[in-house]
Amino acid sequence: WAWSFKANLLKEMKQYSEAVDSFDQIIRIDPGNAQAYNDRALLLSGGLNQHDEAIESIKKAIEINPENANYYFNMGIILEAQESYDEALQSYSQATTLNPSLAVAWYRQGMVYKELEKLNESVSSLSRALDLDANNADAWNEKGMALMDLGSRDDAISCFERAAAIEPSNQEFQNNLEMARSGSQMQPETVMQFNSTS
């Protein structure tokens, strides 16, 4: 119990390396503690960007408890961070198979399909997420973006209206709604890339 308290306290203090060390202590004491492997993986990936080691840790959690949908979801998040989109989709699919009401897994699945430009699949997954959590403004917005790309402007407007109603102060949602209403093309976010070589 003391190691778990310490690990979680260190995590809250954003002392990720020390928190991982504490989870390692928990695992030494209790090698069958799937949750410790899961939490260790999340810290390694999200806090320290050590995705390969995080994958090994989350795989161990799944080996110990293969029926936990959240572990597959977390593996999907880590794989997504590595841009291993096909494997991430497999993880999200396993998560939704184990727990069909895991809205966040349907949402992330929809986001990965959108990244892969599989827009019909994206809309389908995002719709499922919204069936489970109609207050997910981001999912409404993303579904609207995918529908715009598919040429379904009226359906997209409905989605943007829902997103904007849930989060009226979100300027991105308001802008997307106005662009869709005016018939303008959606502009993808611009990513600036810098070359460090002279």
Sequence and secondary structure as in RCSB ss.txt:
>XXXX:A:sequence
WAWSFKANLLKEMKQYSEAVDSFDQIIRIDPGNAQAYNDRALLLSGGLNQHDEAIESIKKAIEINPENANYYFNM
GIILEAQESYDEALQSYSQATTLNPSLAVAWYRQGMVYKELEKLNESVSSLSRALDLDANNADAWNEKGMALMDL
GSRDDAISCFERAAAIEPSNQEFQNNLEMARSGSQMQPETVMQFNSTS
>XXXX:A:secstr
 HHHHHHHHHHHTT HHHHHHHHHHHHHH TT HHHHHHHHHIIIIIT  HHHHHHHHHHHHHH TT HHHHHHH
HHHHHHTT HHHHHHHHHHHHHH TT HHHHHHHHHHHHHTT HHHHHHHHHHHHHH TT HHHHHHHHHHHHHT
T HHHHHHHHHHHHHHSTT HHHHHHHHHHHHT               
